[in-house]
Amino acid sequence: MARRGRKPTGTNLLEHLEGSQRAKTRLKAILETLSGERSIPEVCAELGIHESMFHRVRGEVLQTALSSLEPRPLGRPANHPTAEDAGRAELEAENLRLQMQLKATEVRRELAEKLPRLGKAHDADPANKPGKKTTNRPTARDWKRHRKRLERKMDHPQP
């Protein structure tokens, strides 16, 4: 029965891999000894190394190959925050809080300038005032306008 598909190329596949010629020769020799094509003493004589060195190199190559074939978790590795990252996040949160506090203070100052009647203390005795004897409180419409102005300022901060 005839063989189907591509012909096996064996150790010739090494020629297409990246690496030095010396490394390719060593790997080819290791693979040939594993497949039984050549004997270990024959390969050691060709490479100019002792058999014990050959066994050590072959063990390292096989261990490296096996390690690279171990399953790994899918996706990008998890990003574990460091102490520096935690400190940076804390500083950013504090910065944001202070910026909000500053904007609120600026809005209060601006309101005090634009609406001076809201910032003034009311007289203790309304009988001393001419006209109506009620306090000047902002209406619901005033508060609604005030809230809209604040929202616009928060959405579009000025430099």
Backbone torsions as a table, in degrees:
resi	resn	phi	psi	omega
1	MET	NA	132.7	-176.6
2	ALA	-78.8	147.5	178.4
3	ARG	-78.9	140.1	-179.9
4	ARG	-108.4	156.6	176.1
5	GLY	91.0	-164.0	-178.6
6	ARG	-73.1	151.3	175.9
7	LYS	-76.9	142.2	178.8
8	PRO	-67.1	133.5	-178.8
9	THR	-97.5	-14.5	176.2
10	GLY	61.2	-132.6	-175.2
11	THR	-75.2	-5.8	177.1
12	ASN	-68.3	-15.2	176.6
13	LEU	-62.5	-25.1	-178.4
14	LEU	-64.3	-26.4	-177.9
15	GLU	-63.9	-25.2	-177.7
16	HIS	-91.1	-6.0	-179.3
17	LEU	-86.1	157.8	178.3
18	GLU	-84.6	138.2	178.5
19	GLY	152.0	168.3	-179.1
20	SER	-72.9	160.3	-180.0
21	GLN	-66.0	-35.7	178.8
22	ARG	-62.5	-44.1	179.7
23	ALA	-65.5	-39.7	178.6
24	LYS	-64.1	-40.2	179.5
25	THR	-63.9	-43.7	178.9
26	ARG	-63.0	-46.0	-179.1
27	LEU	-64.2	-39.9	178.6
28	LYS	-62.0	-41.2	179.0
29	ALA	-64.6	-41.5	178.6
30	ILE	-62.5	-44.9	-179.3
31	LEU	-65.7	-37.8	179.1
32	GLU	-66.4	-35.6	177.3
33	THR	-71.3	-34.5	178.4
34	LEU	-67.6	-36.2	-179.0
35	SER	-82.1	-11.3	179.0
36	GLY	87.4	8.3	179.2
37	GLU	-69.2	-35.8	-177.2
38	ARG	-133.4	158.0	179.1
39	SER	-91.1	159.1	-179.0
40	ILE	-64.7	-45.8	178.9
41	PRO	-60.4	-35.3	179.4
42	GLU	-65.0	-45.0	-179.1
43	VAL	-67.7	-40.3	-179.8
44	CYS	-63.3	-38.8	177.9
45	ALA	-65.0	-39.4	179.8
46	GLU	-67.6	-41.8	-177.8
47	LEU	-81.3	-18.0	179.3
48	GLY	76.0	35.2	178.7
49	ILE	-127.7	161.5	178.9
50	HIS	-79.5	157.8	-177.6
51	GLU	-62.4	-37.3	179.6
52	SER	-63.7	-38.7	177.0
53	MET	-65.3	-40.5	179.4
54	PHE	-62.0	-44.0	-179.9
55	HIS	-64.1	-38.7	178.6
56	ARG	-65.6	-46.4	-179.9
57	VAL	-63.5	-43.5	179.8
58	ARG	-62.1	-40.9	177.0
59	GLY	-62.0	-41.7	178.6
60	GLU	-64.2	-42.4	-179.3
61	VAL	-63.6	-45.5	-179.2
62	LEU	-66.6	-39.8	178.8
63	GLN	-64.9	-41.3	178.4
64	THR	-64.1	-42.8	179.1
65	ALA	-63.7	-42.7	180.0
66	LEU	-65.1	-42.1	179.4
67	SER	-62.6	-37.3	-178.9
68	SER	-72.2	-17.8	179.6
69	LEU	-93.3	-2.6	177.7
70	GLU	-64.7	143.0	178.5
71	PRO	-67.1	143.0	178.6
72	ARG	-120.8	155.4	177.9
73	PRO	-63.8	146.1	-179.8
74	LEU	-74.7	154.3	173.5
75	GLY	83.6	-174.2	-178.7
76	ARG	-75.9	143.0	178.8
77	PRO	-61.4	148.2	-178.8
78	ALA	-64.6	143.4	178.8
79	ASN	-95.6	105.1	-179.3
80	HIS	-88.9	122.4	-178.1
81	PRO	-67.3	140.2	178.3
82	THR	-95.9	174.2	178.3
83	ALA	-62.8	-34.5	178.7
84	GLU	-65.6	-41.3	177.9
85	ASP	-63.4	-40.7	179.6
86	ALA	-64.9	-41.5	178.0
87	GLY	-64.1	-40.5	179.0
88	ARG	-64.3	-42.1	179.6
89	ALA	-63.8	-39.6	179.1
90	GLU	-64.2	-42.6	178.1
91	LEU	-65.2	-38.8	178.4
92	GLU	-65.1	-39.3	178.0
93	ALA	-64.6	-42.5	178.6
94	GLU	-64.2	-41.2	178.4
95	ASN	-60.9	-45.6	179.2
96	LEU	-61.6	-43.3	179.4
97	ARG	-61.5	-43.4	-179.9
98	LEU	-67.5	-36.4	176.7
99	GLN	-63.7	-42.7	178.6
100	MET	-63.9	-40.8	179.2
101	GLN	-63.9	-40.8	178.6
102	LEU	-63.7	-44.0	179.0
103	LYS	-63.1	-41.5	178.6
104	ALA	-62.5	-40.1	178.6
105	THR	-65.6	-40.9	177.9
106	GLU	-63.4	-40.2	179.0
107	VAL	-65.2	-42.1	178.3
108	ARG	-62.0	-42.5	179.2
109	ARG	-63.3	-44.5	180.0
110	GLU	-63.5	-40.5	177.0
111	LEU	-63.1	-40.1	179.5
112	ALA	-63.8	-34.2	178.7
113	GLU	-74.8	-42.7	-175.4
114	LYS	-80.7	-33.9	-178.9
115	LEU	-122.4	74.1	-174.7
116	PRO	-65.1	-24.7	-177.8
117	ARG	-67.7	-24.5	178.9
118	LEU	-76.1	-28.7	-176.6
119	GLY	-86.4	-16.2	-177.0
120	LYS	-78.7	145.8	176.0
121	ALA	-76.8	141.7	179.3
122	HIS	-79.6	147.2	177.3
123	ASP	-63.2	144.3	-179.2
124	ALA	-68.4	-32.9	-177.9
125	ASP	-114.9	102.5	-178.9
126	PRO	-66.1	-12.4	179.7
127	ALA	-69.5	-21.0	-179.7
128	ASN	-75.8	-15.2	-178.2
129	LYS	-89.4	141.5	173.5
130	PRO	-80.1	155.4	176.9
131	GLY	86.2	-141.4	-178.3
132	LYS	-61.3	148.7	-179.8
133	LYS	-105.0	23.5	179.6
134	THR	-106.1	161.8	178.8
135	THR	-83.2	154.4	179.0
136	ASN	-91.1	90.7	178.7
137	ARG	-99.6	147.7	177.0
138	PRO	-67.4	144.0	179.4
139	THR	-83.2	173.3	178.1
140	ALA	-61.0	-37.3	178.3
141	ARG	-63.6	-40.8	178.1
142	ASP	-60.2	-45.0	-179.6
143	TRP	-64.9	-37.6	-179.9
144	LYS	-65.6	-44.1	177.1
145	ARG	-62.0	-41.9	-179.6
146	HIS	-61.4	-44.9	179.8
147	ARG	-63.6	-40.9	179.0
148	LYS	-63.8	-41.4	177.8
149	ARG	-61.7	-43.2	178.8
150	LEU	-63.1	-42.6	179.6
151	GLU	-63.0	-42.1	178.4
152	ARG	-63.0	-40.6	179.7
153	LYS	-65.9	-38.6	-179.7
154	MET	-70.6	-33.5	179.9
155	ASP	-76.1	-31.3	-177.6
156	HIS	-128.1	77.3	-179.4
157	PRO	-68.9	145.8	178.5
158	GLN	-93.6	145.5	-178.3
159	PRO	-69.0	NA	NA
